[in-house]
């Protein structure tokens, strides 16, 4: 079968350096990693909380050490990348809201603080420390289907489509980066997907999306093929119950989605600038006039839990762990009590994405309402630095609290005509 080419356009900065901060390359392995995540989410309605059934579906659709994948991917030529510390969307000015709030979403792993330079009379600012593929760059992703398992091919394409339309490529995709748009298809239709059905849908598609399910023009064939794959590997019957799954699953009961209310934004930087400021105030809502920085706010958990030994309810942990307050104060999920316990990462259940084209954009938020902490996982406050860091008292983070947090965010964003969480902007 000949290759079919998808033309992809980078919509928001793509950070994919494979450990090298001086270059950025889009790797097939990164795209496949996204496909695995979204395939597991798709397959969850059949596998439920059975890891063996989930693995059988995953191996059948995307390959394993015993069988080749029915879908091959190639990137014939890499897009250009940038090493600018202060690109147009991140001006070199700490007072500029784009620098402050887009920098906030990027986080410390991709940025650092440039101190004030008295000699050149420059204010300090957040600078990017990793190479990235800038918005507007385009590149080709070639696809070839192999073998005769039409159903596995259809489902594999569904996982690819979902990963590009709802997820992204590279780092910080949960905070709006690495977004790409499928803008063109050259070649024959693929396993139930005609060329038009592979294109990224318009803004109206996201505006209609209230839950994450098998979406797009090929949703019907993809769902039918997934059911056949599940039957082939004896994964079990379809489960439409509202039982909380232990991992992210596409379902109307266990996902929530929505776009910002009010007017549209002019471009993606405006969307993420808005999203960063709103998220900061959503996480930290306690007015603290004595601090030197702006905004003068702190989290309730910092004031009322970290500094009060009688409080354990650490709700903000439901948006992702670990949480580092200072070099000597951190909160981690871990495998139990003791200094040798394994520290665990828990990804945020909340995803943000700038969606739209031209001069019509919105912030699209969605969440998987799965079990936040697996069984036998604890949360502790950790105190100290270096070899002196030690596990302190336990804190409480619950799945119910995590779900409540993300519901409040998505519903607040959807209902607000302007700002939902920044005081005085509504």
TORDO-569622 format. One record per atom (N, C-alpha, C, O): x, y, z. Coordinates in steps of 0.1 Angstrom, whole numbers, plus 5000, padded with zeros to 4 digits. Layout:
residues N
XYZ;...
This chain:
residues 426
500949885000;500050005000;500950125000;501950135007;500650234992;501450354992;501250435005;500350405013;502250525007;502150615018;501150725016;500950775005;500450765027;499650875027;500250985036;500850955046;500251105031;500951215038;500051315045;499151365039;500151335058;499451435066;500351555066;501551545070;499851675063;500551795065;500151855078;498951885080;501151875087;500851925101;501452065102;502552095098;500652155108;501052285111;501152305126;500252275133;502252355131;502452385145;501652505149;501752605143;500752485159;499852595164;500452665176;500352785177;500952585186;501552645197;502952585199;503152475195;503952655205;505352615205;505452465209;504852425219;506352395202;506452255203;507852225209;508852255203;507852175222;509152145229;509451995228;508751925236;510351955220;510551815218;512051795215;512451775204;512951815225;514351815223;515051685227;516251675225;514351585231;514951455235;516151475244;517251405242;516051565253;517151595263;518151695259;519051725267;518151735246;519151835242;518451975242;517551995233;518852065250;518152195251;518452285239;517752385237;519452255231;519852335220;519152305206;519352375196;518352205206;517652165193;516352105196;516052065208;515452105186;514152055188;513751975175;513852025164;513451845177;513151765166;511851685169;511751635180;510951675159;509751595161;510051455158;510351415147;510051375169;510351235167;509051145166;508051175172;509151045157;508050945156;507750885169;506650855173;508850855177;508550795191;507750885199;506950835207;507851015198;507051105206;505551095202;504651095210;505351095189;503951075183;503350945188;502250935191;504150845187;503650705191;503350705206;502450635210;504150775214;503850785228;502450845231;501750795239;502150945223;500851005224;499750905220;498650905226;500050835209;499050735204;498750625215;497650585216;499750585222;499550485232;498650535243;497750465248;498950665248;498050725258;496650725253;495750675261;496350775241;494950785237;494350655233;493150645235;495150555229;494550425226;494150365240;493050305240;494950375250;494550325263;493250395268;492350325273;493150525266;491850595269;490750545261;489650525267;490950515248;489850465240;489450325244;488250285245;490450235247;490150095250;489650075264;489149965267;489650175273;489250155287;487750115288;487450045298;486950145279;485550105280;485349955279;484349905283;486349895273;486349745272;487149675282;486749585289;488449735284;489349675293;488949695308;489349625317;488249815310;487949855324;489149865332;490149925327;489249805344;490449815352;491249685352;491949645361;491149615340;491949495338;493149525330;493049545318;494349535336;495549575329;495949475318;496449515308;495649345320;495949245310;495149265297;495649245286;493849295299;493049315287;493449445280;493449445268;493749545288;494249665282;495549645274;495649695262;496449565279;497749545272;497449455260;498149475250;496549365260;496249285248;495749375237;496149355225;494849465240;494349555230;495449645224;495649665212;496249695233;497349785230;498349715221;498749775210;498749595224;499649525216;499149485202;499849495192;497849455202;497249415189;497149535180;497349525167;496849655185;496649775176;498049845173;498149895162;498949855183;500149935180;501449845180;502549905179;501249715181;502449635180;503049605194;502849665204;503949495193;504649455205;505949385201;506249395189;506649335210;507949255207;507649135199;508449085192;506349085199;505948965192;505348995179;505248905170;504849115177;504049145164;504249285160;504349375169;504449315147;504749445142;503449525143;502349475142;503649655144;502449755144;501849755130;502649755120;500549765129;499949775116;499949915110;499449935099;500650005117;500750145112;502250185113;502850175123;502750235101;504150285101;504050435099;503250495092;504950505106;505050655106;506450695102;507450635106;506550805094;507750865090;507651015089;506651065086;508751085093;508851225092;510051255082;511151255087;509751275070;510851285060;511751405062;512951405058;511251515067;512051635069;511551715081;510351735083;512551755090;512251825102;511851965100;512452035091;510952025108;510652165107;511752245113;512552195121;511852375110;512852455116;512552485131;511352475135;513552505139;513352535153;514052665157;514852715149;513652715168;514252835173;514852815187;514452735195;515852895190;516452895203;516353035210;517053065219;515353115205;515153245211;514753235226;513853155229;515353305234;514953315248;513753395250;512953375259;513653505242;512453595243;511853615229;512053715223;511053515224;510353525212;509253625213;508953675224;508553655202;507553755202;506453725212;505853815218;506153605214;505053565224;505453575238;504653555247;506753595240;507353605254;508253725255;509453705256;507753845254;508653965254;509553975266;509153925277;510654045264;511654055275;511254165285;511954265285;510254145292;509654245301;508854175311;507754125308;509254175324;508554105334;507154165337;506254095342;506954285333;505654355335;504654315324;503454345325;505254255313;504354225302;503554095305;504153995309;502254095304;501453985308;501753855300;501553745305;502153875287;502453755279;503753685285;503753565286;504753765289;505953705295;505553635308;505953515311;504753705316;504453645330;503553525329;503953425335;502553525321;501553415322;501753305312;501453185316;502353335301;502753215292;503953155299;504053025298;504853235305;505953175312;505453085324;506052985327;504353125330;503853045341;503352915336;503552815343;502652905325;502252785319;503352695315;503352575316;504452755310;505552675305;506252605317;506752495316;506352675329;506852615341;508352615341;509052645331;508952585353;510452595355;511252495347;512452515345;510652385342;511452295334;511852345320;512852305314;511152445315;511452505302;511852645303;512152705292;511852705315;512152845316;513052875328;513252785336;513552995329;514253035341;514053185342;513553255333;514353235353;514253385356;515553455353;516553425358;515453555345;516553645342;516553755351;515653835351;517553775360;517553885370;517654015363;518054025351;517354115370;517354255365;518854285362;519754265370;519054345350;520354385346;520554535347;520054615339;521154585358;521254725361;522054795350;521754915347;523054735345;523954795335;523154835322;523454945316;522254755318;521454785306;520054835310;519154845301;519754855323;518454905327;517354815322;516254865318;517554685323;516454595319;515854525331;516554495340;514554515331;513854445341;514054295339;514254245328;514054215350;514154075349;512954025342;511854085342;513053905337;511853845329;512053695329;513153645331;510953625326;511053475324;511553455309;511053505300;512553375308;513153335295;513053185292;513053105302;512853155280;512853015276;514252955275;515153015269;514352835280;515752775281;515852655272;516852585273;514852625264;514852505255;514552545241;513652635239;515152485231;514752505218;513352465215;512852365222;512652525205;511252485203;510952505188;511652585181;510052435183;509552455169;508452555171;507452545178;508652675164;507652785166;506352765158;506352695148;505352835163;504052825156;504252875141;504952965138;503452805132;503452845118;504352745110;504152735098;505252675117;506052585109;505252465105;504352425112;505552405094;504752295089;505752175086;506952195082;505252055087;506051935084;505051825080;503851825083;505651725073;504851605069;504951495078;506051465083;503851425080;503851295087;503351185077;502151195073;504151095073;503750995064;503250865071;503850825081;502150815065;501550695072;501450585061;501050605050;501750465066;501550345057;500950235066;501450205077;499850175061;499250075068;499749935063;499849925050;500049845072;500649715067;499749605073;499049625083;499849485067;499049375071;497649385066;497249465058;496849295071;495449275066;494449295077;493249275075;494849345089;493949365100;493349505099;493849605105;492249515091;491649645089;491149715102;491249835103;490649635111;490149695123;491249755132;491149865137;492349685133;493549735140;494049865134;494349955141;494049865121;494449985114;493550105116;494050215119;492250085116;491250185118;491450245132;491350365134;491650155142;491750205156;493050275158;493050375165;494150225152;495450295153;495350435147;495850535153;494650455136;494450585130;493550675140;493750795141;492650615146;491750685156;492650735168;492450845172;493550655172;494450695183;495350815179;495550905186;495850805166;496650915161;495851045160;496251145164;494651035155;493751145153;493451215167;493551335168;493051135176;492751185190;493951255196;493851355202;495151195194;496351245200;496751385195;497251465202;496451405182;496751535175;495651635177;495951755178;494351595178;493251685179;492951735193;492551845195;493251645203;493051675217;494251695225;494351765235;495351625221;496551625228;497651715222;497451835222;498751665218;499751745212;501051655211;501051535213;502151725209;503451655207;504451725216;504551855217;505251645224;506351705232;505951735246;504951675251;506651835252;506451865266;505351975268;505052055259;504751965279;503752065284;502452065276;501852165274;502051955270;500851945262;499651965271;498552015266;499751935284;498551955293;498352105296;497352135302;499352185293;499252325295;499252405282;499552525282;498852345271;498552415259;499652425249;499452475238;500852355251;501952365242;501952235234;501352135237;502652245222;502852125214;501552095205;501451985200;500652195204;499452185196;499752185181;500552275177;499252095174;499452085159;498052075152;497152025159;497952115140;496752105132;497052025120;497952055113;496151925117;496251855104;495551935093;494351955093;496351995084;495852095075;495752035061;495052105052;496251925058;496151865045;496451715045;497151665053;495851645035;496051505034;496351475019;495551515010;497451405016;497751365002;497951215001;498851165007;497051154994;497151004992;495750944994;494751014996;495750814994;494550744995;493950745009;494650775018;492650725009;491950705022;492550595030;493150495024;492350595043;493050495051;492050425060;491450485070;491750295058;491050215068;489850275074;489750285086;488850325066;487650385072;487750525074;486750595077;488950585071;489150735073;489350785059;490450765053;488450865054;488650935041;489551055044;489551105055;490151115034;491051235036;490451345044;491051395053;489151385041;488551495049;488351465063;488451555072;488051335067;487851305081;489051305089;489051315101;490251315083;491551315090;491851465094;492751485103;491251565087;491651705090;491151745104;490151695109;491951825110;491551885123;490251965122;490252055113;489251945130;488052015128;488152165133;489152205139;487152235129;487152385133;486752415147;486452325155;486752535150;486452585164;485052535168;484852505180;484152535159;482752495163;482752345169;481852315177;483652265164;483752125169;484052125184;483352055192;485052205188;485452215202;484352285210;484152245222;483652375205;482552445212;481452355215;480752365225;481252245207;480152145209;480652035219;479751965224;481852025221;482451915229;482251935244;482952025249;481451855250;481251865265;481851755272;482051765285;482151645266;482751525271;483651465260;483451495249;484651385264;485551325255;485051185251;484951105260;484751165239;484251035234;484951015221;485751095216;484650905214;485150875201;484650985191;483450985188;485451085187;485051205180;485451205166;486251115161;484851295158;485251315144;484351235135;483451165139;484551265122;483751205112;483851055111;482850985107;484950995116;485150855115;484850785129;485350675131;484150855137;483850795151;483150665150;483550575157;482150655142;481350525141;482250405137;482250305144;482950415125;483850305121;484950275132;485250155134;485450375138;486450355148;485950275160;486550185165;484750315165;484150245176;483850105172;484050015180;483350085160;482949945156;484249855155;484149745159;485249915150;486549835148;487149805162;487749705164;487049905171;487649875185;486849765192;487449685199;485549765190;484849655196;485249515190;485349415197;485549515177;485949385171;487349345176;487649235178;488249445177;489549415183;489449365197;490049265201;488549425205;488349375219;487849235219;488249155227;486949205210;486449065209;487548965205;487648855210;488449015196;489548925191;490448885202;490948775203;490748985211;491748955221;491048925235;491648905245;489748905234;488948865246;489148965257;489448925269;488949095254;489149195264;487949205273;488049255285;486749165269;485649175278;484549255271;484749325261;483349265277;482249345272;482449495274;483149535282;481749565265;481749715267;481149745280;480149695285;481749845287;481249885300;480850035300;481750125298;479650065301;479150205301;478750255315;478050355317;479250185326;478950225339;479750355343;480550395336;479350405354;479950525359;481050505370;481450595377;481450375371;482450335381;483750415377;484150415366;484350475387;485550555385;486650465380;487050375388;487250485368;488350395364;489650435370;489750545376;490650345370;491950375376;492850445367;493950495372;492450465354;493350535345;492450615336;491250595335;492950715328;492150795319;491350715309;491950635302;490050735308;489150655299;488250755292;487650845299;488150745279;487150825272;485750775275;485450655272;484950855281;483550815283;482750945287;483351045292;481450945285;480651055289;480551075304;480451185309;480750965311;480650965326;481951015332;481951075343;483050985326;484351005333;485251105326;486451105328;484651195318;485351315313;484451435313;483251425314;485151555312;484351675312;485151775303;486451775304;484451855295;485151945286;484352075284;483152075286;485052175280;484352305277;485252405272;486452405274;484752505264;485552615260;485152745268;484152745275;486052845267;485752965274;484453035269;484253035257;483753095278;482553175274;482953305269;484153345268;481953395266;482253525262;482853535248;482653445240;483553645245;484053665231;485253575228;485853515237;485653575215;486753495211;488053575213;487953695214;489153505213;490453575213;491053585199;490653515190;491953685198;492553705185;493553605180;493753585168;494253545190;495353455186;495653365198;495153375209;496553265195;496853165205;497653225217;497353195228;498553325215;499253385227;498253445236;498353445249;497153515231;496253575239;495453475247;495053495259;495153355241;494453245248;495353195260;494753185271;496553175258;497453115268;497853225278;497953185290;497953345274;498153455284;496953455294;497153465306;495753455288;494553445297;494453325305;494153335317;494753205299;494653085307;495653075318;495353025329;496853125316;497953125326;497553215338;497653175350;496953335335;496553425346;495453365354;495353365366;494453305347;493253245353;493753125362;493253115373;494653045357;495052925364;495752965377;495652895387;496653065376;497353115388;496353155399;496553125410;495353235395;494453275405;493453165409;492953165421;493253065401;492452955405;493152875415;492552825425;494452855413;495252775423;495552855436;495552795447;495852985435;496153065446;495253185447;495253275439;494353175457;493253275457;493253355470;492453445472;494253335479;494353405492;495153535490;496353525487;494453645493;495153775492;496253785503;495953755515;497453825499;498553835508;499353965505;500353965498;498854075510;499454205506;500854225510;501554315505;501354145520;502754175525;503854125515;504954165517;503454035505;504553985497;504954095487;504254185484;506254075482;506754175473;506454155458;506454255450;506054035454;505754005440;504254035437;503454055446;503954025424;502654045419;502253935410;503053885402;501053875412;499953925421;500253875435;500853775438;499753955445;499953925459;499053825464;498153855472;499253705460;498353595464;499153475467;500253455462;498653385475;499153255479;498053155479;496953185479;498453025479;497552915480;497052905494;497752935504;495752855495;495252825508;496052725515;496252725527;496552625507;497352515513;498652555519;499052505529;499252655513;500552715518;500252775532;501052765541;499252855533;498952935545;498352845556;498652855567;497352755552;496552685562;496952545564;496452485574;497752485556;498152345557;499552325560;499952265570;500452375551;501852365554;502252425567;503152375574;501652545570;502052615583;501052585594;501052655604;500252485593;499352445604;499352295605;498852225597;500052245616;500152095617;498852025620;498851905620;497852095622;496552035625;495652015612;494651955613;496152065601;495452055588;496151965579;497351965577;495351875573;495851775563;495251785549;495751715540;494151855548;493451855535;494151935525;494052055524;494951865516;495751935506;495151925493;495551855484;494052005491;493251995479;493952025466;493751965456;494852125467;495552165455;496452045449;496752055437;496751945457;497451835452;496751755441;497351685433;495351775441;494551705431;494751755417;494151705407;495551865415;495851915402;497251875397;497751925387;497851775404;499151725400;500151735411;500251825419;500951625412;502051625422;503351575415;503251495405;504551615420;504851685432;504551835431;504351885420;504451905442;504252045443;505452105451;505552065463;506252185445;507352245451;507052395455;506852475446;507052415468;506752555473;508052635473;508152745468;509052575479;510452635480;511452515479;511052395479;512752545478;513752445477;513652345489;514052225487;513152395500;513152305512;511752265516;511652205527;510752295508;509452255512;508752195499;508452275490;508452075499;507752005488;506751915493;506651865504;505751885484;504751785487;504851675476;504751705464;504951545480;505051435470;504051325473;503651305484;503651265462;502951135463;504151035465;505151045458;503950935473;505050835476;504450705479;503250685481;505350605480;504850465481;504650425496;504450305499;504850515505;504650485519;505550565528;506150665524;505550525541;506350605551;507750555551;508050435548;508650645554;510050615555;510950695545;510450735535;512150715548;513050795540;513450735527;513750805518;513350605526;513650535513;512450515504;512550445494;511350565508;510150545500;510350605486;511050705484;509650545476;509750595462;508850715460;507650705463;509350825455;508550935452;507850915438;508550875429;506550945437;505850925425;505251055419;505051145427;505151055406;504551165400;503051135396;502751025392;502251235398;500851225394;500551345385;500551455389;500251305372;500051415363;498651485365;497751425371;498651615361;497351685363;496251625355;496451585343;495051605361;493951555353;493351665343;492551635335;493851795345;493251905337;494251935326;495451955327;493651935314;494351975301;493752105296;492552135296;494752185291;494352315285;494852315270;495952255267;494052375261;494552375247;493952505240;492752535242;494752575233;494352685225;493752625212;494552565205;492452655209;491852605197;491352715188;490852815194;491452705175;490852805166;491852825154;492752755153;491452925147;492352965135;492053105132;491053165137;493053165125;492853305121;492753395133;493653405141;491653475134;491453565145;490253515154;489653595161;490053385155;488953335163;489453215171;489653105166;489753235183;490353135192;489653135206;489053225210;489753015212;489252995225;490152905233;490952835228;489952905246;490652815255;489752695257;488652705262;490252575253;489552455255;490152375267;491352345267;489252345276;489752275288;489052135289;487852125286;489752035293;489051905295;489851825306;490951855309;489151725311;489751655322;489251505322;488051485318;490051415326;489751275328;489451265343;490251295351;488251215346;487851195360;488051055365;487150985369;489351015364;489750885368;490250885382;490350995388;490550775388;491150765401;492450845402;493350815394;492550945411;493751025410;494950955417;496050965411;494850895428;495950825435;495650675435;494550635440;496550585430;496250445431;496350395446;496750465455;495850275448;495850225461;497350215466;498250195459;497450215479;498750215486;499650325482;500950315483;499150435478;499850555476;499550665486;498350685489;500550725492;500450825502;500850955497;501450965486;500551065505;501051195502;501651255514;501151245525;502951305513;503651355524;504251495521;504551525510;504351575532;505151695532;506551655533;506851575542;507451705525;508951685526;509651815530;509351915523;510551805539;511151925544;512751905543;513251795545;513452015541;514852015541;515452025527;514752015517;516752025526;517452035513;518551925512;519051885523;518851885500;519951785498;519751665506;518651605506;520851625513;520851495521;519951515533;519651415540;519651635537;518851665549;517351655546;516551665556;516951645534;515551635531;514951515536;515451405535;513751525543;513151415550;511651415549;511051525547;511051305550;509651295549;509051335562;509351295573;508051435561;507451495573;506051425574;505851305572;505051505578;503751455581;502951415569;503151475558;501951325570;501151295559;500051405556;499651475565;499651415543;498651505539;497551425532;497751305528;496451485530;495251415524;494951475510;494651595509;495051395500;494551425487;493651325482;493951205482;492451355478;491451255474;491051265460;491151375453;490551155454;490051165441;488851255440;488651325430;487951245449;486751335449;487151485449;486551565442;488151515457;488651655458;489251695444;489051815440;489951605438;490551635425;489451665415;489551755407;488451575414;487351595405;486651725408;486251795398;486451755420;485751885424;486552005418;485952095413;487851995419;488752105414;488552125400;488252235395;488652015392;488652035377;487252075372;487052145363;486252025379;484852065376;484652215378;484052285369;485152265389;485052405392;485752485381;485252595376;486952445377;487652515366;486852515353;486652625347;486552395348;485852385335;484552455335;484252535325;483752445345;482452505346;482652655347;481852735341;483652705355;483852845356;484352905343;483853015339;485152835336;485652885323;484452895313;484352985305;483652795313;482552785303;481452895306;480952955297;481152925319;480053015322;480453155322;479653245321;481753185324;482253325325;482153405312;482453345301;481653525312;481653605300;483053675298;483353705287;483753685309;485153735308;486053655317;486353535314;486553705328;487353635337;486553555346;485453595351;487053435350;486353355360;486953355373;486153345383;488253375374;488953365387;489753485391;490253495403;490053575382;490853695385;489953795391;489153845383;490153845403;489353945409;489354075401;490454125397;488154135399;488154265392;488154255377;487954355371;488354135371;488354125357;487054075351;486954065339;486154035359;484953975354;483954075349;482854045345;
